[in-house]
Amino acid sequence: MPHVLIIEDDEDLRPMLAAVLRSEGFSVSEAADGAAGLASAAICTPDIVITDIVMEGMEGIAAIMALRRKLQGVPILAISGNALYLANSRKLGADTTLLKPFTRGALLDAVARLLASGSPLLHA
């Protein structure tokens, strides 16, 4: 099953996202900010990254740009409560976005679409 890296500073939301994905059979790594997410991605290359945009420490836009340099073929899903931030994240490397709050179904649909989009790491 694909490995998902969740980068989210919200201590309530991050484990909830992880639980939803694990319940669907995904393996999951969690990070509380962009810097921790980059460190995690260097240890275990994810098949998909889900990142918040507004976080303490390294925020999501910087993380997306760094991930694009290091993991070019890995799909990135940006999540935020601010539509403008999401629009900017698309311009800077996110493959798709979800506006918070979103449903379990919307999350799983977005992940499925990204994984089906043909990441070279998944089809190698």
Secondary structure, DSSP 4 states (H G I P E B T S, - for coil): --EEEEE---TTHHHHHHHHHHHTT-EEEEESSHHHHHHHHHHS--SEEEEESS-SSS-HHHHHHHHHHH-TTS-EEEEES-HHHHHHHHHTT-SEEEESS--HHHHHHHHHHHHHT--TTT--
